[in-house]
Amino acid sequence: MKPWSPPQRTPQAEAVYAAAGADRATRPDAYALSPEPVIAAAVRDAGPAGLGDPALWREGLDRYLSSARDDGRLNALGARMVRGTAVAGLRARLAMNRLPHTDRPLGVPPIVITGGWRTGTTFLYRLLATDPRLRAPLPAELAVPWKFAGASPERREELIDSGAAANDLLNLLNPDLATVHDHGPRLPEECVVAMNSGFRNWGAAATVRLDGYSRWLADQDFTDTYRRHRHILATLDDDGRRWLLKAPAHTPELPSLAAAFPGACVVFLHRDIVRTVASGASLFCVFRSTYSDHVDPADVGRFQTAQTELWLRRAHAFRKSTQADTVTIVDVDYDDLVHDTTAVLRRIYAAAGLADDDPGGMVDRYHAEHPRSSKGVHHYAPQDFALDEDEVRSRLTPWTPRP
């Protein structure tokens, strides 16, 4: 079997990449991944003091940029995206620091969906998000939460739709993304999108090769990251509904999540570990191929295996700790989620203290509106990423207790 290879780019996509490459050749400074110009572009006339204690963001910024530069194998669009992400993270930090802040818990603890990559988290998330009692954040809310504070209904709609052009461009550059992970301005998105302002974010390595940054993250304290995440949710909270959050990247940071959201209902998904790693490697290859012309599937397979082992080890340690008693954990098997969705919803609702108002009808309505193969079928195999199934099972099975 041949290893994974990126999809053929359309002529329209090639034109966009060529234009970015030509622009980088003409204006290399605009694509440089150095911290000082990024900071200057972000703060403008405000000055860096508004960013707060540098110990909480400066090293993360430096590590993110240097790893993207040294490890990322970026094309021009990739360099522009990383630079833009860094500037946006600092601007978010500056803007949120200007808003009133409290360390009080949210009024109602959130429901948080997590687990390994590709374990069904997105399906469950977007299904539960159709429950009117729950509120799942949209991409714009996570990207620019301060703009929603006090916004009129009309302004809110404008802000939500403001990401449509970028979404359309992403689909033009890499149509396979819609099959692997559908996205759009009105689809609930992973809440790690809101966790860039301190540059401690496990989700960053999904779209860019960031091996050095990921090694650094393994020894970092995420307390401030989750404290700021809670601040964002409090800023957006205008109707009192219960927050529904989702991100596989919460898996290695359950202690910080539990400290920020005591009483949370944590839904932890499990899937056959080989399929988890292989599907995750496929996801990362597709994501990274947008921003790099040199994605090595075997390299991604090695990274995905090591990262998954680290994440599950850390989740296992949390579950053995007394801090695990501060949240409610609901284990869900992927096969149960797919084949007996209604029963899974009933278990989650019971754990979260919510009445299970016609979950079967909710499932039927969701599938009617979102046919499973409407965006294509995701094909992948362990061999595509040089994964040895026996080795993956031997290495990771001790950290993957089945519910």
C-alpha positions in Angstrom: 0.0 0.0 0.0 1.3 3.5 -0.9 1.8 6.0 1.9 -0.5 8.9 2.3 0.0 11.7 -0.2 -1.6 15.2 -0.4 -4.5 15.7 -2.8 -3.8 17.4 -6.1 -4.3 21.1 -5.8 -6.7 22.8 -8.2 -5.5 25.5 -10.6 -7.3 28.1 -8.5 -5.5 26.9 -5.4 -2.1 26.8 -7.1 -2.7 30.4 -8.2 -3.2 31.5 -4.5 -0.1 29.6 -3.4 2.0 31.1 -6.3 0.8 34.6 -5.4 1.8 34.2 -1.8 5.2 32.8 -2.8 5.8 35.8 -5.0 4.7 38.2 -2.3 7.1 36.5 0.2 10.0 36.9 -2.3 9.2 40.6 -2.6 8.4 41.3 1.1 10.2 38.7 3.2 9.9 40.7 6.4 6.1 40.4 6.2 6.5 36.6 6.5 9.3 36.5 9.1 8.6 34.5 12.2 10.4 36.7 14.7 8.8 37.8 18.0 9.6 41.5 18.1 7.9 42.4 14.8 4.9 40.2 15.7 4.6 42.0 19.1 4.9 45.4 17.5 2.2 44.5 14.9 -0.1 43.3 17.6 0.1 46.1 20.2 0.6 49.0 17.7 0.5 52.2 19.8 -0.8 50.5 23.0 2.6 49.2 24.1 3.4 45.8 25.4 2.5 46.6 29.0 -1.1 45.8 28.3 -0.2 42.2 27.6 0.4 41.6 31.3 3.1 39.5 32.9 5.5 38.3 30.2 6.1 35.1 32.2 2.6 34.1 31.1 3.0 34.6 27.3 6.5 35.6 26.1 8.3 32.3 26.2 5.3 30.6 24.6 5.3 33.1 21.8 9.0 32.6 21.2 8.7 28.8 21.3 5.7 28.8 18.9 7.4 31.0 16.4 10.8 29.4 16.5 9.3 25.9 16.2 7.2 26.9 13.3 10.2 28.4 11.6 12.6 25.5 12.4 10.3 22.5 12.3 7.3 23.6 10.2 8.5 23.2 6.6 6.1 26.0 5.8 5.1 27.4 2.5 4.4 31.1 2.2 0.7 30.7 3.2 1.9 28.7 6.2 4.3 31.4 7.3 1.6 34.0 6.9 -0.9 31.9 8.8 1.5 31.4 11.8 2.4 35.0 11.9 -1.3 36.0 11.8 -2.1 33.5 14.5 0.6 35.0 16.7 -0.6 38.5 16.1 -4.2 37.5 16.7 -3.3 35.8 20.0 -1.6 38.9 21.3 -4.4 41.1 20.3 -6.9 38.9 22.0 -4.7 39.0 25.2 -4.6 42.8 25.0 -8.3 43.1 24.4 -9.4 40.6 27.1 -7.1 42.3 29.7 -9.1 45.5 29.3 -12.3 43.8 30.3 -13.5 43.2 33.9 -12.2 39.9 35.2 -13.3 37.7 38.0 -12.0 34.3 39.3 -15.5 33.2 40.3 -16.6 29.8 38.7 -19.2 29.9 36.0 -22.8 29.9 37.2 -23.4 26.3 35.9 -20.4 24.0 35.3 -20.0 23.2 31.6 -20.2 19.9 29.8 -16.8 19.2 28.3 -16.2 16.6 25.6 -12.7 15.3 25.2 -10.7 12.1 24.4 -8.2 11.2 21.7 -8.2 12.7 18.3 -10.9 11.2 16.0 -12.8 9.4 18.7 -16.2 10.9 17.8 -15.9 14.2 19.7 -17.0 16.4 16.9 -20.1 14.3 16.1 -21.2 14.2 19.7 -20.4 17.9 20.2 -22.4 19.1 17.3 -25.3 16.8 18.1 -25.5 18.0 21.7 -25.2 21.6 20.5 -28.7 21.2 18.9 -30.1 21.0 22.4 -31.5 24.5 23.1 -30.5 24.3 26.7 -26.8 24.1 25.8 -24.6 26.7 24.2 -21.6 25.7 22.1 -19.3 28.6 21.0 -19.0 29.5 17.3 -15.6 30.3 15.7 -16.0 34.1 15.8 -17.0 34.0 19.5 -13.8 32.1 20.3 -11.6 34.3 18.0 -12.8 37.8 19.1 -14.9 37.3 22.3 -14.5 40.9 23.4 -16.4 42.1 20.4 -19.5 40.2 21.4 -19.6 41.9 24.8 -22.7 44.1 24.7 -23.1 43.7 20.9 -26.6 44.1 19.4 -28.2 41.1 17.7 -27.5 42.6 14.3 -23.8 43.1 15.3 -23.6 39.6 16.6 -24.8 38.2 13.2 -22.2 40.4 11.4 -19.4 39.1 13.7 -20.5 35.5 13.3 -20.5 35.7 9.5 -17.2 37.7 9.4 -15.2 34.4 9.1 -17.0 33.2 6.0 -14.4 34.5 3.5 -11.5 32.8 5.4 -13.6 29.6 5.6 -14.2 29.7 1.8 -10.5 30.3 1.1 -9.6 27.3 3.3 -12.0 25.1 1.3 -10.5 26.4 -1.9 -7.0 25.6 -0.8 -7.8 22.2 0.7 -11.2 20.7 -0.2 -10.3 17.5 1.7 -10.7 19.4 5.0 -14.5 19.3 4.7 -14.4 15.5 4.6 -12.0 15.0 7.5 -13.3 17.9 9.7 -16.1 20.0 8.4 -15.9 23.6 9.4 -17.8 26.9 8.9 -18.7 30.1 10.7 -21.9 28.7 12.1 -20.7 25.3 13.1 -19.7 24.9 16.8 -15.9 24.8 17.0 -13.3 23.4 19.4 -12.8 25.8 22.2 -9.0 25.6 22.0 -9.4 28.3 19.3 -9.9 30.7 22.2 -6.7 29.5 24.0 -4.0 31.1 22.0 -3.4 34.2 24.0 -0.8 32.6 26.3 0.7 30.4 23.6 0.1 27.2 25.5 -2.1 25.3 23.2 -1.9 21.6 22.3 -4.1 22.2 19.3 -1.5 24.2 17.4 0.4 21.2 16.2 -2.6 19.9 14.3 -2.2 22.4 11.5 1.6 22.9 11.6 4.6 20.6 12.3 5.6 22.0 15.8 7.7 19.2 17.3 9.9 21.5 19.4 7.0 23.5 20.6 5.1 20.3 21.6 8.1 19.0 23.6 8.1 22.3 25.4 4.4 22.2 26.1 4.7 18.9 27.9 6.4 20.6 30.9 4.2 23.7 31.0 1.6 24.9 33.5 -1.8 25.5 31.9 -3.4 27.1 34.9 -3.5 30.6 33.4 -4.6 29.3 30.0 -7.7 27.8 31.5 -8.3 30.7 33.8 -8.4 33.0 30.7 -10.6 30.5 29.0 -13.1 30.8 31.8 -12.9 34.6 31.5 -13.8 34.3 27.8 -16.8 32.2 28.5 -17.9 34.6 31.2 -17.6 37.5 28.7 -19.7 35.6 26.2 -22.3 34.5 28.7 -25.4 36.6 27.8 -28.2 34.1 28.2 -27.4 31.8 31.1 -27.4 28.6 29.1 -25.0 25.9 30.1 -21.8 25.9 28.2 -20.9 22.9 26.0 -17.2 22.7 25.2 -15.1 20.3 23.2 -11.5 19.6 22.3 -9.3 16.6 22.3 -6.5 18.9 23.4 -8.1 19.0 26.9 -7.1 15.4 27.4 -3.5 16.1 28.7 -4.6 19.1 30.8 -7.5 17.7 32.9 -6.1 19.0 36.2 -6.1 22.6 34.9 -9.5 22.1 33.3 -10.9 20.7 36.6 -9.4 23.6 38.6 -11.0 26.2 36.2 -14.4 24.4 36.0 -15.1 22.6 39.2 -18.2 20.4 38.9 -17.8 20.0 35.1 -19.3 17.0 33.4 -16.4 15.6 31.4 -17.4 13.3 28.6 -14.3 11.1 27.7 -14.5 9.2 24.4 -12.7 6.0 23.7 -12.0 4.3 20.4 -9.9 1.4 19.1 -6.4 2.8 19.7 -5.0 1.9 16.3 -7.9 3.6 14.5 -7.6 6.6 16.9 -3.9 7.1 16.0 -4.3 6.4 12.3 -7.3 8.6 11.8 -5.6 11.4 13.8 -2.5 11.0 11.6 -4.7 11.4 8.6 -6.3 14.5 10.0 -2.9 16.1 10.8 -1.6 15.3 7.3 -4.6 16.9 5.7 -4.4 19.9 7.9 -0.7 20.4 7.6 -0.7 20.0 3.8 -2.5 23.4 3.6 0.5 25.1 5.1 3.4 22.9 4.0 4.4 21.3 0.7 6.5 18.7 2.6 4.3 16.6 4.8 5.9 13.2 5.6 3.2 10.7 6.6 5.6 8.5 8.6 6.8 11.5 10.5 3.2 12.4 11.3 2.5 8.8 12.3 5.4 8.8 14.8 4.3 12.2 16.2 0.7 11.1 16.6 1.6 7.9 18.4 3.9 9.7 20.8 1.5 12.5 21.5 -1.4 10.2 22.0 0.6 8.1 24.5 1.6 11.2 26.4 -2.0 12.6 26.5 -3.5 9.3 27.6 -0.8 8.7 30.3 -1.6 12.2 31.7 -5.3 11.6 31.6 -4.8 8.2 33.3 -2.8 9.9 36.1 -5.5 12.5 36.6 -8.2 9.8 36.9 -6.2 8.1 39.6 -5.9 11.4 41.6 -8.2 12.9 44.2 -8.8 15.9 41.9 -10.8 13.7 39.6 -13.5 13.7 42.3 -14.1 17.4 41.6 -15.6 16.6 38.2 -18.0 14.0 36.9 -16.5 11.8 34.2 -18.6 9.9 31.7 -16.8 7.3 29.6 -18.3 6.7 26.2 -17.2 4.1 23.7 -17.1 5.2 20.0 -19.0 2.2 18.8 -21.7 2.8 21.4 -21.9 6.5 20.3 -22.3 5.5 16.6 -24.6 2.5 17.0 -26.6 3.4 20.2 -26.5 7.2 20.2 -29.7 7.7 22.1 -28.5 5.5 25.0 -25.3 7.5 25.1 -27.2 10.8 25.3 -29.3 9.5 28.1 -26.2 8.6 30.1 -24.7 12.0 29.5 -27.9 13.8 30.5 -28.2 11.8 33.7 -24.6 12.6 34.6 -25.1 16.3 33.9 -28.4 16.5 35.8 -30.4 17.3 32.7 -33.8 15.8 31.7 -33.5 13.6 28.6 -36.2 15.3 26.5 -36.7 13.1 23.5 -33.0 12.3 22.7 -34.0 9.8 20.1 -35.9 12.5 18.2 -32.9 14.8 18.5 -30.6 12.1 16.9 -33.1 11.6 14.1 -33.3 15.3 13.3 -29.6 15.7 13.4 -28.9 12.9 11.0 -31.7 14.2 8.7 -30.0 17.6 8.6 -26.4 16.3 8.5 -26.2 13.1 6.4 -23.1 11.1 7.4 -21.5 11.0 4.0 -22.7 14.4 2.7 -19.1 15.7 2.7 -17.5 12.5 1.4 -16.0 9.5 3.2 -12.8 9.7 5.1 -10.5 6.8 4.0 -7.3 5.9 5.8 -5.2 2.9 7.0 -2.4 2.5 9.6 0.0 1.6 6.8 -0.5 5.0 5.2 1.5 6.5 8.1 4.0 3.6 8.6 2.2 2.5 11.8 2.8 -1.0 13.1 -0.6 -2.0 14.6 0.9 -4.5 17.1 3.4 -1.9 18.3 0.8 0.8 18.7 -1.5 -1.5 20.7 1.4 -2.7 22.9 2.5 0.8 23.6 -0.8 2.5 24.2 -3.3 -0.1 25.4 -2.2 0.2 29.1 -3.4 3.8 29.0 -6.7 3.2 27.2 -9.2 1.6 29.7 -12.5 0.8 28.0 -15.7 2.1 29.6 
